[in-house]
Amino acid sequence: MQRTLHLLLASSTVVLAACGDQAIAPQAQLSDQDVQALVVRLDGTMMGFLDDVWGSSSVSPSSAGTALGDDPRVWNYSWWKTRDCHTAGSFTAEGSGQRTWDADALTFDVASSGTKTRAGCAHPGDEVTITVDGIGDWTHQRHYLGGEAGLSTKGREPTGSWITTYDGAFDWAKSSGENGSCTYELTSTIDTEANTKTLVGTYCDRVIDRSKTWRKVDDG
């Protein structure tokens, strides 16, 4: 009887150990190289959308609001854009906000927010293809000096800090069979005077801290 009890206890210990091993098994992780590549693509695609929207010389009648007062003049607007990902799928963003023109101060300010969706968005990764599906939020503000009353940012001089925030979650899958999920929270800051761009925050439990020159300067 005592021998039988010892065997039962031993068996229980093995089962508990196995269950414990299964409970603490580490989730599949993206490599640091994969994370950095995804961060750059997220920021690059969104900034491309935003530059396209505010660099436009006009806004379609369906998205243009009514100017509120003579000074400052305010336009409400909304937009939607989509782009094919490198290998497959799409990256789509939409947003709304206001553009404000102050004729006395000669300032033009943009404030906006919206959502972004990656659907089956596939890109080459660290020796494999990574496919991402997820939805997130973004906010954006930018400032200009000079120019004339109107919706376009053309002919205006960038000023102050341009700040963009990203946050959300997504599922990812590698062509090698690994898969997992991630969350992120990032802030992109362009210092127009210092001509620098920084991107800081967290992405897939990694600390992100990137800095570079914002735009090329013509020394000639």
LOMI-955234 format. One record per residue (C-alpha): residue in one letter; x, y, z negated. Coordinates in pm, 1 decimal, m for minus. Layout:
<atoms>
<atom><aa>a</aa><X>X</X><Y>Y</Y><Z>Z</Z></atom>
...
</atoms>
This chain:
<atoms>
<atom><aa>m</aa><X>0.0</X><Y>0.0</Y><Z>0.0</Z></atom>
<atom><aa>q</aa><X>279.2</X><Y>237.8</Y><Z>m95.1</Z></atom>
<atom><aa>r</aa><X>468.4</X><Y>160.2</Y><Z>228.4</Z></atom>
<atom><aa>t</aa><X>151.3</X><Y>229.1</Y><Z>427.6</Z></atom>
<atom><aa>l</aa><X>110.0</X><Y>565.7</Y><Z>251.0</Z></atom>
<atom><aa>h</aa><X>469.6</X><Y>661.5</Y><Z>332.2</Z></atom>
<atom><aa>l</aa><X>410.8</X><Y>580.5</Y><Z>699.3</Z></atom>
<atom><aa>l</aa><X>92.4</X><Y>788.8</Y><Z>706.5</Z></atom>
<atom><aa>l</aa><X>270.1</X><Y>1084.3</Y><Z>548.8</Z></atom>
<atom><aa>a</aa><X>557.0</X><Y>1054.3</Y><Z>793.2</Z></atom>
<atom><aa>s</aa><X>315.3</X><Y>1040.7</Y><Z>1085.7</Z></atom>
<atom><aa>s</aa><X>132.4</X><Y>1347.4</Y><Z>955.9</Z></atom>
<atom><aa>t</aa><X>461.3</X><Y>1533.8</Y><Z>928.8</Z></atom>
<atom><aa>v</aa><X>546.3</X><Y>1454.5</Y><Z>1291.3</Z></atom>
<atom><aa>v</aa><X>201.9</X><Y>1569.3</Y><Z>1409.6</Z></atom>
<atom><aa>l</aa><X>225.8</X><Y>1893.9</Y><Z>1211.7</Z></atom>
<atom><aa>a</aa><X>575.0</X><Y>1959.1</Y><Z>1342.6</Z></atom>
<atom><aa>a</aa><X>456.7</X><Y>1902.3</Y><Z>1698.9</Z></atom>
<atom><aa>c</aa><X>163.0</X><Y>2137.6</Y><Z>1646.9</Z></atom>
<atom><aa>g</aa><X>396.0</X><Y>2392.5</Y><Z>1493.8</Z></atom>
<atom><aa>d</aa><X>634.7</X><Y>2368.5</Y><Z>1789.2</Z></atom>
<atom><aa>q</aa><X>346.1</X><Y>2418.6</Y><Z>2030.5</Z></atom>
<atom><aa>a</aa><X>213.5</X><Y>2721.8</Y><Z>1840.2</Z></atom>
<atom><aa>i</aa><X>546.6</X><Y>2904.8</Y><Z>1843.7</Z></atom>
<atom><aa>a</aa><X>650.1</X><Y>2809.6</Y><Z>2195.7</Z></atom>
<atom><aa>p</aa><X>778.6</X><Y>3129.4</Y><Z>2361.1</Z></atom>
<atom><aa>q</aa><X>575.1</X><Y>3279.9</Y><Z>2641.1</Z></atom>
<atom><aa>a</aa><X>735.0</X><Y>3299.5</Y><Z>2983.9</Z></atom>
<atom><aa>q</aa><X>918.7</X><Y>3629.1</Y><Z>3024.2</Z></atom>
<atom><aa>l</aa><X>1011.4</X><Y>3849.4</Y><Z>3315.4</Z></atom>
<atom><aa>s</aa><X>1382.4</X><Y>3917.3</Y><Z>3346.6</Z></atom>
<atom><aa>d</aa><X>1523.0</X><Y>4261.9</Y><Z>3271.5</Z></atom>
<atom><aa>q</aa><X>1587.9</X><Y>4304.6</Y><Z>3642.5</Z></atom>
<atom><aa>d</aa><X>1226.1</X><Y>4216.7</Y><Z>3725.8</Z></atom>
<atom><aa>v</aa><X>1094.9</X><Y>4462.4</Y><Z>3465.1</Z></atom>
<atom><aa>q</aa><X>1311.8</X><Y>4747.7</Y><Z>3593.2</Z></atom>
<atom><aa>a</aa><X>1199.0</X><Y>4679.8</Y><Z>3950.9</Z></atom>
<atom><aa>l</aa><X>829.0</X><Y>4679.2</Y><Z>3852.0</Z></atom>
<atom><aa>v</aa><X>869.9</X><Y>5004.2</Y><Z>3656.7</Z></atom>
<atom><aa>v</aa><X>1032.9</X><Y>5178.6</Y><Z>3952.9</Z></atom>
<atom><aa>r</aa><X>761.0</X><Y>5056.2</Y><Z>4191.9</Z></atom>
<atom><aa>l</aa><X>478.1</X><Y>5165.1</Y><Z>3961.1</Z></atom>
<atom><aa>d</aa><X>617.6</X><Y>5515.2</Y><Z>3916.7</Z></atom>
<atom><aa>g</aa><X>728.1</X><Y>5547.7</Y><Z>4278.2</Z></atom>
<atom><aa>t</aa><X>391.5</X><Y>5447.3</Y><Z>4423.6</Z></atom>
<atom><aa>m</aa><X>190.3</X><Y>5670.0</Y><Z>4189.7</Z></atom>
<atom><aa>m</aa><X>414.1</X><Y>5971.4</Y><Z>4247.0</Z></atom>
<atom><aa>g</aa><X>382.8</X><Y>5914.0</Y><Z>4620.9</Z></atom>
<atom><aa>f</aa><X>4.0</X><Y>5922.0</Y><Z>4589.9</Z></atom>
<atom><aa>l</aa><X>12.4</X><Y>6237.9</Y><Z>4377.6</Z></atom>
<atom><aa>d</aa><X>252.9</X><Y>6419.0</Y><Z>4610.3</Z></atom>
<atom><aa>d</aa><X>29.0</X><Y>6331.5</Y><Z>4905.7</Z></atom>
<atom><aa>v</aa><X>m282.7</X><Y>6460.1</Y><Z>4730.4</Z></atom>
<atom><aa>w</aa><X>m142.8</X><Y>6794.4</Y><Z>4613.8</Z></atom>
<atom><aa>g</aa><X>72.8</X><Y>6853.0</Y><Z>4917.3</Z></atom>
<atom><aa>s</aa><X>m238.3</X><Y>6843.6</Y><Z>5135.2</Z></atom>
<atom><aa>s</aa><X>m348.8</X><Y>7172.0</Y><Z>5288.5</Z></atom>
<atom><aa>s</aa><X>m716.4</X><Y>7097.7</Y><Z>5230.4</Z></atom>
<atom><aa>v</aa><X>m962.6</X><Y>6885.7</Y><Z>5036.6</Z></atom>
<atom><aa>s</aa><X>m1248.0</X><Y>6703.2</Y><Z>5203.3</Z></atom>
<atom><aa>p</aa><X>m1596.7</X><Y>6852.0</Y><Z>5150.9</Z></atom>
<atom><aa>s</aa><X>m1702.0</X><Y>6540.7</Y><Z>4960.3</Z></atom>
<atom><aa>s</aa><X>m1436.2</X><Y>6595.8</Y><Z>4694.3</Z></atom>
<atom><aa>a</aa><X>m1399.0</X><Y>6973.7</Y><Z>4677.0</Z></atom>
<atom><aa>g</aa><X>m1574.3</X><Y>7155.6</Y><Z>4397.3</Z></atom>
<atom><aa>t</aa><X>m1692.7</X><Y>7515.3</Y><Z>4383.7</Z></atom>
<atom><aa>a</aa><X>m1459.6</X><Y>7797.6</Y><Z>4289.9</Z></atom>
<atom><aa>l</aa><X>m1558.7</X><Y>7921.0</Y><Z>3944.5</Z></atom>
<atom><aa>g</aa><X>m1516.0</X><Y>8299.1</Y><Z>3929.2</Z></atom>
<atom><aa>d</aa><X>m1272.2</X><Y>8521.4</Y><Z>4109.6</Z></atom>
<atom><aa>d</aa><X>m974.5</X><Y>8505.5</Y><Z>3873.5</Z></atom>
<atom><aa>p</aa><X>m866.3</X><Y>8254.8</Y><Z>3781.9</Z></atom>
<atom><aa>r</aa><X>m1016.5</X><Y>8046.6</Y><Z>4059.4</Z></atom>
<atom><aa>v</aa><X>m1081.9</X><Y>7680.7</Y><Z>3977.6</Z></atom>
<atom><aa>w</aa><X>m1144.4</X><Y>7391.3</Y><Z>4214.7</Z></atom>
<atom><aa>n</aa><X>m1276.0</X><Y>7055.4</Y><Z>4096.0</Z></atom>
<atom><aa>y</aa><X>m1176.2</X><Y>6758.0</Y><Z>4306.7</Z></atom>
<atom><aa>s</aa><X>m1158.1</X><Y>6379.8</Y><Z>4323.0</Z></atom>
<atom><aa>w</aa><X>m963.4</X><Y>6141.5</Y><Z>4543.1</Z></atom>
<atom><aa>w</aa><X>m899.6</X><Y>5776.5</Y><Z>4622.5</Z></atom>
<atom><aa>k</aa><X>m596.4</X><Y>5619.3</Y><Z>4789.4</Z></atom>
<atom><aa>t</aa><X>m472.1</X><Y>5266.1</Y><Z>4854.6</Z></atom>
<atom><aa>r</aa><X>m147.4</X><Y>5120.5</Y><Z>4982.1</Z></atom>
<atom><aa>d</aa><X>m37.6</X><Y>4770.5</Y><Z>5081.6</Z></atom>
<atom><aa>c</aa><X>217.0</X><Y>4611.1</Y><Z>4851.8</Z></atom>
<atom><aa>h</aa><X>546.7</X><Y>4486.2</Y><Z>4993.8</Z></atom>
<atom><aa>t</aa><X>455.0</X><Y>4119.3</Y><Z>5045.5</Z></atom>
<atom><aa>a</aa><X>78.4</X><Y>4097.1</Y><Z>4988.7</Z></atom>
<atom><aa>g</aa><X>m208.5</X><Y>4260.5</Y><Z>4802.6</Z></atom>
<atom><aa>s</aa><X>m277.5</X><Y>4626.3</Y><Z>4735.0</Z></atom>
<atom><aa>f</aa><X>m210.6</X><Y>4913.2</Y><Z>4495.7</Z></atom>
<atom><aa>t</aa><X>m511.2</X><Y>5147.1</Y><Z>4463.2</Z></atom>
<atom><aa>a</aa><X>m545.6</X><Y>5470.0</Y><Z>4265.5</Z></atom>
<atom><aa>e</aa><X>m825.9</X><Y>5716.5</Y><Z>4211.3</Z></atom>
<atom><aa>g</aa><X>m856.0</X><Y>6032.1</Y><Z>4008.8</Z></atom>
<atom><aa>s</aa><X>m1023.9</X><Y>6363.3</Y><Z>3943.9</Z></atom>
<atom><aa>g</aa><X>m933.3</X><Y>6697.1</Y><Z>3789.9</Z></atom>
<atom><aa>q</aa><X>m888.8</X><Y>7066.8</Y><Z>3848.4</Z></atom>
<atom><aa>r</aa><X>m661.6</X><Y>7303.2</Y><Z>4038.4</Z></atom>
<atom><aa>t</aa><X>m638.0</X><Y>7651.7</Y><Z>3893.0</Z></atom>
<atom><aa>w</aa><X>m510.2</X><Y>7963.9</Y><Z>4071.9</Z></atom>
<atom><aa>d</aa><X>m438.2</X><Y>8281.6</Y><Z>3873.1</Z></atom>
<atom><aa>a</aa><X>m384.7</X><Y>8574.3</Y><Z>4111.4</Z></atom>
<atom><aa>d</aa><X>m250.5</X><Y>8806.8</Y><Z>3840.0</Z></atom>
<atom><aa>a</aa><X>10.5</X><Y>8564.9</Y><Z>3706.0</Z></atom>
<atom><aa>l</aa><X>67.8</X><Y>8404.8</Y><Z>4048.1</Z></atom>
<atom><aa>t</aa><X>41.6</X><Y>8060.0</Y><Z>3892.4</Z></atom>
<atom><aa>f</aa><X>m108.8</X><Y>7742.0</Y><Z>4035.0</Z></atom>
<atom><aa>d</aa><X>m172.7</X><Y>7455.2</Y><Z>3793.1</Z></atom>
<atom><aa>v</aa><X>m294.5</X><Y>7100.4</Y><Z>3844.0</Z></atom>
<atom><aa>a</aa><X>m444.2</X><Y>6873.4</Y><Z>3578.4</Z></atom>
<atom><aa>s</aa><X>m584.8</X><Y>6529.0</Y><Z>3654.8</Z></atom>
<atom><aa>s</aa><X>m641.9</X><Y>6174.2</Y><Z>3535.6</Z></atom>
<atom><aa>g</aa><X>m768.3</X><Y>5846.9</Y><Z>3671.7</Z></atom>
<atom><aa>t</aa><X>m718.0</X><Y>5473.0</Y><Z>3709.4</Z></atom>
<atom><aa>k</aa><X>m491.0</X><Y>5248.8</Y><Z>3910.7</Z></atom>
<atom><aa>t</aa><X>m545.6</X><Y>4889.4</Y><Z>4018.8</Z></atom>
<atom><aa>r</aa><X>m301.7</X><Y>4629.3</Y><Z>4147.0</Z></atom>
<atom><aa>a</aa><X>m480.7</X><Y>4338.2</Y><Z>4316.1</Z></atom>
<atom><aa>g</aa><X>m263.2</X><Y>4044.2</Y><Z>4418.4</Z></atom>
<atom><aa>c</aa><X>20.0</X><Y>4296.1</Y><Z>4452.5</Z></atom>
<atom><aa>a</aa><X>325.5</X><Y>4089.5</Y><Z>4548.6</Z></atom>
<atom><aa>h</aa><X>687.5</X><Y>4207.2</Y><Z>4566.4</Z></atom>
<atom><aa>p</aa><X>1025.7</X><Y>4032.4</Y><Z>4593.6</Z></atom>
<atom><aa>g</aa><X>1167.5</X><Y>3985.2</Y><Z>4245.2</Z></atom>
<atom><aa>d</aa><X>1477.3</X><Y>3829.8</Y><Z>4091.2</Z></atom>
<atom><aa>e</aa><X>1517.0</X><Y>3551.4</Y><Z>4352.4</Z></atom>
<atom><aa>v</aa><X>1137.5</X><Y>3493.8</Y><Z>4355.0</Z></atom>
<atom><aa>t</aa><X>817.3</X><Y>3673.8</Y><Z>4451.1</Z></atom>
<atom><aa>i</aa><X>622.1</X><Y>3835.5</Y><Z>4166.6</Z></atom>
<atom><aa>t</aa><X>247.0</X><Y>3889.6</Y><Z>4203.5</Z></atom>
<atom><aa>v</aa><X>73.9</X><Y>4137.3</Y><Z>3973.0</Z></atom>
<atom><aa>d</aa><X>m296.5</X><Y>4186.9</Y><Z>3892.8</Z></atom>
<atom><aa>g</aa><X>m406.0</X><Y>4456.9</Y><Z>3652.0</Z></atom>
<atom><aa>i</aa><X>m578.2</X><Y>4787.1</Y><Z>3580.4</Z></atom>
<atom><aa>g</aa><X>m439.9</X><Y>5089.7</Y><Z>3400.6</Z></atom>
<atom><aa>d</aa><X>m490.1</X><Y>5460.6</Y><Z>3334.9</Z></atom>
<atom><aa>w</aa><X>m281.8</X><Y>5763.0</Y><Z>3426.4</Z></atom>
<atom><aa>t</aa><X>m273.2</X><Y>6137.6</Y><Z>3359.2</Z></atom>
<atom><aa>h</aa><X>m80.2</X><Y>6405.4</Y><Z>3544.6</Z></atom>
<atom><aa>q</aa><X>m3.1</X><Y>6776.5</Y><Z>3530.3</Z></atom>
<atom><aa>r</aa><X>215.6</X><Y>6999.7</Y><Z>3742.5</Z></atom>
<atom><aa>h</aa><X>275.3</X><Y>7374.4</Y><Z>3774.3</Z></atom>
<atom><aa>y</aa><X>377.7</X><Y>7620.6</Y><Z>4046.4</Z></atom>
<atom><aa>l</aa><X>457.9</X><Y>7988.4</Y><Z>4090.2</Z></atom>
<atom><aa>g</aa><X>376.5</X><Y>8212.3</Y><Z>4386.2</Z></atom>
<atom><aa>g</aa><X>183.3</X><Y>8152.0</Y><Z>4701.9</Z></atom>
<atom><aa>e</aa><X>m172.2</X><Y>8251.6</Y><Z>4785.2</Z></atom>
<atom><aa>a</aa><X>m517.2</X><Y>8142.2</Y><Z>4673.6</Z></atom>
<atom><aa>g</aa><X>m589.0</X><Y>7798.7</Y><Z>4815.7</Z></atom>
<atom><aa>l</aa><X>m575.4</X><Y>7427.7</Y><Z>4743.9</Z></atom>
<atom><aa>s</aa><X>m235.2</X><Y>7340.9</Y><Z>4887.4</Z></atom>
<atom><aa>t</aa><X>91.9</X><Y>7340.7</Y><Z>4691.5</Z></atom>
<atom><aa>k</aa><X>288.2</X><Y>7426.2</Y><Z>5005.6</Z></atom>
<atom><aa>g</aa><X>487.4</X><Y>7746.8</Y><Z>4980.7</Z></atom>
<atom><aa>r</aa><X>480.1</X><Y>7747.9</Y><Z>4600.8</Z></atom>
<atom><aa>e</aa><X>780.1</X><Y>7710.7</Y><Z>4369.4</Z></atom>
<atom><aa>p</aa><X>770.4</X><Y>7428.1</Y><Z>4111.6</Z></atom>
<atom><aa>t</aa><X>796.8</X><Y>7549.0</Y><Z>3752.5</Z></atom>
<atom><aa>g</aa><X>783.2</X><Y>7413.2</Y><Z>3398.6</Z></atom>
<atom><aa>s</aa><X>751.7</X><Y>7045.9</Y><Z>3307.2</Z></atom>
<atom><aa>w</aa><X>553.2</X><Y>6802.6</Y><Z>3517.7</Z></atom>
<atom><aa>i</aa><X>427.6</X><Y>6518.1</Y><Z>3300.0</Z></atom>
<atom><aa>t</aa><X>272.9</X><Y>6187.8</Y><Z>3408.1</Z></atom>
<atom><aa>t</aa><X>160.3</X><Y>5912.6</Y><Z>3170.5</Z></atom>
<atom><aa>y</aa><X>84.7</X><Y>5548.3</Y><Z>3248.1</Z></atom>
<atom><aa>d</aa><X>m69.3</X><Y>5282.1</Y><Z>3027.9</Z></atom>
<atom><aa>g</aa><X>m236.0</X><Y>4949.7</Y><Z>3094.1</Z></atom>
<atom><aa>a</aa><X>m197.7</X><Y>4574.0</Y><Z>3113.4</Z></atom>
<atom><aa>f</aa><X>m150.2</X><Y>4315.1</Y><Z>3384.1</Z></atom>
<atom><aa>d</aa><X>m108.5</X><Y>3946.0</Y><Z>3457.5</Z></atom>
<atom><aa>w</aa><X>192.8</X><Y>3833.5</Y><Z>3654.8</Z></atom>
<atom><aa>a</aa><X>286.9</X><Y>3512.6</Y><Z>3834.0</Z></atom>
<atom><aa>k</aa><X>614.7</X><Y>3406.2</Y><Z>3992.3</Z></atom>
<atom><aa>s</aa><X>639.4</X><Y>3193.7</Y><Z>4303.6</Z></atom>
<atom><aa>s</aa><X>852.6</X><Y>2957.4</Y><Z>4090.6</Z></atom>
<atom><aa>g</aa><X>543.1</X><Y>2871.7</Y><Z>3883.4</Z></atom>
<atom><aa>e</aa><X>596.2</X><Y>3087.1</Y><Z>3573.1</Z></atom>
<atom><aa>n</aa><X>324.0</X><Y>3328.4</Y><Z>3467.7</Z></atom>
<atom><aa>g</aa><X>236.4</X><Y>3560.0</Y><Z>3183.6</Z></atom>
<atom><aa>s</aa><X>90.3</X><Y>3895.0</Y><Z>3086.8</Z></atom>
<atom><aa>c</aa><X>227.6</X><Y>4235.0</Y><Z>2991.5</Z></atom>
<atom><aa>t</aa><X>127.4</X><Y>4573.6</Y><Z>2854.7</Z></atom>
<atom><aa>y</aa><X>298.8</X><Y>4905.8</Y><Z>2915.0</Z></atom>
<atom><aa>e</aa><X>299.4</X><Y>5268.9</Y><Z>2804.5</Z></atom>
<atom><aa>l</aa><X>524.2</X><Y>5511.1</Y><Z>2992.7</Z></atom>
<atom><aa>t</aa><X>579.5</X><Y>5886.1</Y><Z>3020.7</Z></atom>
<atom><aa>s</aa><X>746.3</X><Y>6043.2</Y><Z>3322.0</Z></atom>
<atom><aa>t</aa><X>875.8</X><Y>6399.6</Y><Z>3275.4</Z></atom>
<atom><aa>i</aa><X>1012.4</X><Y>6620.4</Y><Z>3551.5</Z></atom>
<atom><aa>d</aa><X>1204.8</X><Y>6923.9</Y><Z>3425.5</Z></atom>
<atom><aa>t</aa><X>1188.5</X><Y>7151.3</Y><Z>3729.0</Z></atom>
<atom><aa>e</aa><X>1448.2</X><Y>7395.3</Y><Z>3592.3</Z></atom>
<atom><aa>a</aa><X>1704.9</X><Y>7130.5</Y><Z>3497.5</Z></atom>
<atom><aa>n</aa><X>1616.7</X><Y>6928.7</Y><Z>3810.7</Z></atom>
<atom><aa>t</aa><X>1591.9</X><Y>6605.1</Y><Z>3612.0</Z></atom>
<atom><aa>k</aa><X>1338.7</X><Y>6326.9</Y><Z>3588.2</Z></atom>
<atom><aa>t</aa><X>1310.3</X><Y>6094.8</Y><Z>3287.8</Z></atom>
<atom><aa>l</aa><X>1096.1</X><Y>5785.9</Y><Z>3241.5</Z></atom>
<atom><aa>v</aa><X>1060.7</X><Y>5653.4</Y><Z>2886.5</Z></atom>
<atom><aa>g</aa><X>835.2</X><Y>5413.6</Y><Z>2696.9</Z></atom>
<atom><aa>t</aa><X>776.7</X><Y>5040.2</Y><Z>2682.1</Z></atom>
<atom><aa>y</aa><X>703.5</X><Y>4787.4</Y><Z>2954.7</Z></atom>
<atom><aa>c</aa><X>661.7</X><Y>4414.4</Y><Z>2889.9</Z></atom>
<atom><aa>d</aa><X>805.5</X><Y>4464.9</Y><Z>2538.8</Z></atom>
<atom><aa>r</aa><X>1118.9</X><Y>4624.8</Y><Z>2688.0</Z></atom>
<atom><aa>v</aa><X>1229.9</X><Y>4976.0</Y><Z>2597.7</Z></atom>
<atom><aa>i</aa><X>1249.6</X><Y>5191.5</Y><Z>2911.0</Z></atom>
<atom><aa>d</aa><X>1478.3</X><Y>5495.1</Y><Z>2918.1</Z></atom>
<atom><aa>r</aa><X>1570.7</X><Y>5609.3</Y><Z>3267.1</Z></atom>
<atom><aa>s</aa><X>1703.0</X><Y>5946.1</Y><Z>3381.7</Z></atom>
<atom><aa>k</aa><X>1806.6</X><Y>6079.6</Y><Z>3721.3</Z></atom>
<atom><aa>t</aa><X>1826.7</X><Y>6390.7</Y><Z>3936.6</Z></atom>
<atom><aa>w</aa><X>1476.7</X><Y>6489.8</Y><Z>4048.5</Z></atom>
<atom><aa>r</aa><X>1541.5</X><Y>6619.3</Y><Z>4399.4</Z></atom>
<atom><aa>k</aa><X>1842.0</X><Y>6679.6</Y><Z>4620.2</Z></atom>
<atom><aa>v</aa><X>1991.4</X><Y>7026.1</Y><Z>4615.0</Z></atom>
<atom><aa>d</aa><X>2114.8</X><Y>7174.4</Y><Z>4940.0</Z></atom>
<atom><aa>d</aa><X>2459.1</X><Y>7314.2</Y><Z>4857.8</Z></atom>
<atom><aa>g</aa><X>2485.1</X><Y>7463.4</Y><Z>5203.9</Z></atom>
</atoms>
